[in-house]
Amino acid sequence: MSLVVRFSDQVSKFETTHQRLKDIAEFLGVSQNKAVAFAINLAWEYLAEHEDMREGLEFKRHGVKVGGVTYLNHDPAFIERVRERIANGVPLPHEDDESLEGGLLFMFLSKEQQDAIRAATNADEKRRLKAKFLKENSPDEAVDNFYAS
């Protein structure tokens, strides 16, 4: 397979000059093709180490997007439950009933809010209360959207 590299008259994050490629090849004592391969390998190693590239690609290539969340390696039955809850407009669709009284976000609620959720008699009421309390406690629209999707 071949690749055509287009050069620019300027250097930027996504542009470079032919002279730079020549300089790398000359410095390394290799062909320009090998210099391109060297640069790609260095970029790959840097992105994998500093930018979570591997994880991002794994989610992009193999993840299942449901609402506003992409799941990777989740039980298909769980994903189907989430889809059904979203379709039915159920609050907190990404949480199963048994997780409504726990988790990181639950710990950020006040003791009174936690007690109210625990005292609710069914999962629907727990969901409604938890969604309400999380929305009240979070000025972040992204969190609101997460729990509504």
Secondary structure, DSSP 8 states (H G I E B T S, - for coil): --------SS-BTTB--HHHHHHHHHHHTS-HHHHHHHHHHHHHHHHHHHS-HHHHHHHHHH-EEETTEEESS--HHHHHHHHHHHHTT-SSTTS-GGGTT-SHHHHTS-HHHHHHHHH-SSHHHHHHHHHHHHHHH---HHHHHHHH-
